[in-house]
Amino acid sequence: MAKELCLSGKNVTKIFGFGDKKTIAVNHVDFNFHVGEFVSIVGESGSGKTTLAKMLLGLIHESEGEISFLGKPRDIKGRKQKREYWKDIQAIFQDPFSSYNVFHKIDAVLLDCIKMRGGKNLPHDKKVEMMTEACSFVNLKFEELTNKYPFELSGGQMQRLMIARIFLLKPKILLADEPTSMIDACSRATILDMLQNLRNEIGMTIIFITHDIGLAYYISDTVYIMEKGNIVEYGPAEQVILHPSADYTKRLINDVPKIHEEWDLSTV
């Protein structure tokens, strides 16, 4: 039985500029993301993956084409519609240091999430219980974080706190844009496992934006490969990575260093 469509697009295009100076950042792409699916969009810098992510979030408007949400054309023209949409789609970005308001303590960050989900009038004890549970989910202790500012944490802790926010918000879709690129390898594995646990716990769709095809293979159900604004290949992760058909996909895979082989740096 096929899973329900969560987010889909037809001929989605983004053009910046006009005339001779116009740039087609995303070029008539189609996609289908299903409920509970872990999708990776893979490409090098300039491939258009982050522009596509911004369109999915509703931060920029598509120039052509149509994006559908839960089987219906997405309507986010007004402020109220955008706020409702953003309850169902949230993001984690690559730079944890710029993801927080430096004047807001961790308690305020988490309380805002509870408020967004309609818990403004809950008893204080219940709010503390919810914040403690969310922090515990990402292996943090709320009692050690209370009254602290996010910049007092390490990069890995800040990314885990972002996932704690998502645990409280419980959106239908999480868009993770290079969330592991600025943290060490140990923290990276931890964050990826937490994203998997989040998907399993809440049943959300996770869209993972990355340049690392190895990470995409490790974590994804489905992989989309982007090159110069185009989706050149997509399908189940094992099919795309183990049996690639597009030359660009093959090059991305060949560029992944093999520990047991001598590295060929001639193409770097």
C-alpha positions as CSV (number, residue, x, y, z in Angstrom):
1,M,0.0,0.0,0.0
2,A,1.5,3.3,-1.1
3,K,2.1,5.9,1.6
4,E,0.2,9.2,1.6
5,L,1.8,12.1,-0.1
6,C,3.0,14.8,2.3
7,L,4.7,17.4,0.0
8,S,4.9,17.3,-3.7
9,G,5.8,19.6,-6.6
10,K,5.3,19.8,-10.3
11,N,7.5,21.9,-12.6
12,V,8.8,23.9,-9.6
13,T,11.1,26.6,-10.9
14,K,13.0,29.5,-9.3
15,I,14.5,32.3,-11.4
16,F,16.6,35.1,-10.0
17,G,17.2,38.3,-12.0
18,F,15.9,39.3,-15.4
19,G,17.0,39.1,-19.1
20,D,20.6,38.4,-19.7
21,K,21.4,38.4,-16.0
22,K,18.8,35.9,-15.0
23,T,19.8,32.7,-13.2
24,I,17.7,29.6,-13.1
25,A,18.4,28.3,-9.6
26,V,15.8,25.5,-9.8
27,N,14.7,24.3,-13.2
28,H,11.2,22.6,-13.5
29,V,11.7,19.9,-10.9
30,D,9.1,17.3,-9.8
31,F,9.1,15.6,-6.5
32,N,6.9,13.4,-4.2
33,F,7.7,13.2,-0.5
34,H,5.6,10.7,1.5
35,V,4.4,10.7,5.1
36,G,7.1,9.2,7.4
37,E,9.7,9.1,4.6
38,F,13.3,10.1,5.1
39,V,14.4,11.9,1.9
40,S,17.8,13.3,1.1
41,I,18.4,16.0,-1.6
42,V,22.0,15.7,-2.6
43,G,24.2,18.1,-4.6
44,E,27.3,20.3,-4.6
45,S,27.3,24.0,-3.8
46,G,25.3,25.8,-6.5
47,S,23.2,22.8,-7.3
48,G,20.0,24.5,-6.2
49,K,19.2,22.3,-3.2
50,T,19.1,25.1,-0.7
51,T,16.9,27.3,-3.0
52,L,14.5,24.4,-3.3
53,A,14.6,24.0,0.5
54,K,13.7,27.7,0.9
55,M,10.7,27.2,-1.5
56,L,9.5,24.2,0.4
57,L,9.6,26.2,3.6
58,G,7.8,29.1,2.0
59,L,10.6,31.5,2.6
60,I,10.8,32.4,-1.1
61,H,8.1,32.0,-3.8
62,E,8.4,29.7,-6.8
63,S,8.6,31.5,-10.1
64,E,6.7,28.7,-11.9
65,G,5.1,25.4,-11.0
66,E,3.1,24.3,-8.1
67,I,3.8,22.9,-4.6
68,S,1.1,20.8,-2.9
69,F,0.8,20.0,0.8
70,L,-1.2,17.0,1.9
71,G,-2.6,16.5,-1.5
72,K,-3.9,20.1,-2.0
73,P,-2.2,23.1,-3.7
74,R,-0.3,25.0,-1.0
75,D,-1.8,28.4,-0.1
76,I,0.6,30.5,1.9
77,K,-0.2,33.9,0.3
78,G,-1.3,35.6,3.5
79,R,0.5,35.9,6.9
80,K,-2.2,33.7,8.7
81,Q,-1.8,30.9,6.1
82,K,2.0,31.0,6.5
83,R,1.8,30.8,10.3
84,E,-0.5,27.8,10.0
85,Y,1.8,26.2,7.4
86,W,4.9,26.7,9.6
87,K,3.2,24.8,12.4
88,D,3.4,21.8,10.1
89,I,6.9,22.4,8.6
90,Q,10.0,23.3,10.6
91,A,13.7,23.5,9.9
92,I,17.1,22.9,11.4
93,F,20.0,24.8,9.7
94,Q,23.7,24.1,9.5
95,D,24.9,26.9,11.7
96,P,23.5,26.4,15.2
97,F,25.1,29.6,16.4
98,S,22.9,31.7,14.2
99,S,19.7,29.8,14.9
100,Y,19.0,31.4,18.3
101,N,18.2,34.8,19.5
102,V,21.2,35.6,21.8
103,F,18.9,37.5,24.2
104,H,16.6,34.6,24.9
105,K,17.4,32.0,27.5
106,I,16.9,28.2,26.8
107,D,13.7,28.2,28.9
108,A,12.2,30.9,26.6
109,V,13.2,29.0,23.5
110,L,11.4,25.8,24.7
111,L,8.4,27.7,26.2
112,D,7.8,29.3,22.8
113,C,7.4,25.9,21.3
114,I,4.9,24.8,23.9
115,K,3.0,28.1,23.2
116,M,3.0,27.5,19.4
117,R,1.4,24.1,20.0
118,G,-1.4,25.6,22.1
119,G,0.0,25.0,25.5
120,K,0.2,28.6,26.7
121,N,-2.2,28.1,29.6
122,L,-0.8,24.8,30.8
123,P,0.3,24.7,34.5
124,H,4.0,25.6,35.0
125,D,4.8,22.1,36.3
126,K,3.4,20.5,33.2
127,K,5.5,22.8,31.0
128,V,8.6,21.9,33.0
129,E,7.7,18.2,32.5
130,M,7.4,18.7,28.8
131,M,10.7,20.6,28.5
132,T,12.4,17.9,30.6
133,E,11.1,15.2,28.4
134,A,12.2,17.0,25.2
135,C,15.7,17.5,26.6
136,S,15.9,13.9,27.8
137,F,15.0,12.8,24.2
138,V,18.2,14.4,22.9
139,N,20.3,13.3,25.9
140,L,20.4,16.7,27.6
141,K,19.3,17.5,31.2
142,F,16.9,20.4,31.5
143,E,17.9,21.2,35.0
144,E,21.5,21.8,33.7
145,L,20.2,24.1,30.9
146,T,17.6,26.2,32.7
147,N,18.5,29.9,33.0
148,K,21.4,29.4,30.5
149,Y,21.8,31.1,27.1
150,P,22.2,28.9,24.0
151,F,25.7,30.4,23.3
152,E,26.8,28.8,26.6
153,L,26.4,25.4,24.9
154,S,28.7,23.6,22.4
155,G,27.7,23.4,18.7
156,G,26.6,19.8,19.2
157,Q,24.5,20.6,22.2
158,M,22.9,23.5,20.3
159,Q,22.0,21.2,17.5
160,R,20.5,18.7,19.9
161,L,18.5,21.5,21.5
162,M,17.1,22.3,18.0
163,I,15.9,18.7,17.8
164,A,14.4,19.1,21.3
165,R,12.4,22.1,19.9
166,I,11.2,19.9,17.1
167,F,10.2,17.2,19.6
168,L,8.0,19.8,21.3
169,L,6.6,21.3,18.1
170,K,5.8,17.9,16.5
171,P,5.5,19.2,12.9
172,K,4.5,17.0,10.0
173,I,7.7,17.8,8.1
174,L,11.2,18.6,9.2
175,L,13.6,20.1,6.8
176,A,17.2,19.6,7.9
177,D,19.7,21.8,5.8
178,E,23.2,20.5,6.3
179,P,22.6,20.1,10.1
180,T,25.8,18.2,10.7
181,S,28.3,20.1,8.6
182,M,29.7,22.3,11.5
183,I,30.0,19.6,14.2
184,D,32.6,16.8,14.8
185,A,32.1,13.3,13.5
186,C,31.0,11.8,16.9
187,S,28.3,14.5,17.3
188,R,27.3,14.1,13.6
189,A,26.5,10.4,14.2
190,T,24.5,11.3,17.3
191,I,22.5,14.0,15.5
192,L,21.7,11.6,12.6
193,D,20.5,8.9,15.0
194,M,18.4,11.4,16.8
195,L,16.8,12.5,13.5
196,Q,16.0,8.8,12.9
197,N,14.5,8.4,16.4
198,L,12.5,11.6,15.8
199,R,11.0,10.2,12.6
200,N,10.2,6.9,14.3
201,E,8.8,8.6,17.4
202,I,6.5,11.1,15.7
203,G,6.1,9.7,12.2
204,M,7.2,12.9,10.5
205,T,8.6,13.3,7.1
206,I,12.3,14.4,7.2
207,I,13.9,16.2,4.2
208,F,17.7,16.1,4.6
209,I,19.7,18.6,2.5
210,T,23.3,17.6,2.1
211,H,26.4,17.6,-0.2
212,D,27.5,14.3,1.4
213,I,26.2,11.4,-0.6
214,G,27.7,8.9,2.0
215,L,25.5,10.4,4.7
216,A,22.5,10.3,2.4
217,Y,23.0,6.6,1.7
218,Y,23.3,5.9,5.5
219,I,20.2,7.7,6.6
220,S,17.7,7.9,3.7
221,D,14.8,5.9,2.3
222,T,14.8,8.0,-0.9
223,V,17.5,10.1,-2.6
224,Y,17.1,13.0,-5.1
225,I,20.3,14.1,-6.9
226,M,20.5,17.8,-8.0
227,E,22.9,19.3,-10.5
228,K,22.7,22.9,-11.7
229,G,19.1,23.3,-10.7
230,N,17.9,20.0,-12.2
231,I,17.0,16.7,-10.5
232,V,19.1,14.3,-12.5
233,E,18.3,11.1,-10.7
234,Y,16.0,9.9,-7.8
235,G,14.8,6.7,-6.3
236,P,15.4,4.4,-3.3
237,A,18.7,5.1,-1.7
238,E,20.3,1.7,-2.4
239,Q,19.2,1.9,-6.1
240,V,20.6,5.4,-6.6
241,I,23.9,4.9,-4.7
242,L,24.7,1.3,-5.6
243,H,23.4,1.4,-9.2
244,P,23.6,5.1,-10.3
245,S,22.5,5.9,-13.9
246,A,23.4,9.6,-14.1
247,D,27.1,10.6,-14.8
248,Y,26.8,13.3,-12.1
249,T,25.8,10.8,-9.4
250,K,28.6,8.5,-10.4
251,R,31.1,11.4,-10.0
252,L,29.7,12.3,-6.6
253,I,30.2,8.6,-5.5
254,N,33.7,8.4,-6.9
255,D,34.6,11.6,-5.0
256,V,33.9,9.9,-1.7
257,P,37.4,8.9,-0.4
258,K,37.9,5.2,0.3
259,I,40.0,4.4,3.3
260,H,41.3,1.2,1.9
261,E,42.3,2.7,-1.5
262,E,44.9,5.3,-2.4
263,W,43.2,8.7,-2.8
264,D,43.1,10.2,-6.3
265,L,43.5,14.0,-5.8
266,S,44.0,14.8,-9.5
267,T,40.4,15.9,-9.9
268,V,40.4,18.2,-6.8
